Amino acid sequence: MNEQAGDLYDRVGPVLQTGAVGAAIVAAIKDLNSDVMVLDRGAYLRVMVPRRCFVTRVAIEKHLGRAFRFPGELETVMSAFKGALKLGQEDAVWQFADSGKK
């Protein structure tokens, strides 16, 4: 495994459609997490955070400037994700799940 692949192995987070909603979610994730990587692939944004990525409805609304229906509106712009996802009425958490294999 090369060094870059090793750095990405335990990173988790959503893959979001580009646009105002996707940008607001990325901004909210950057506010709430450290060491956030965002790969802009044109049609989508791949967000990657080491081991645990967290976002709240309130943080998204702050950046979006309007009410955000959670989790339904998140699900409409999230085409994929990496990690074990827990969705609630107020937040979402993507968690790295180590299989224990070495």
Buried (B, 14 or more C-beta within 10 A) or exposed (E): EEEEEEEBEBBBBBBBBBEEBBBBBBBBBBBBBEEBEBEEEEEBBBBBBBBBBBBBBEBBBBBBEEEBEBBEBBEEBBEEBBBEBEBEEEBBBBBBEEEEEE
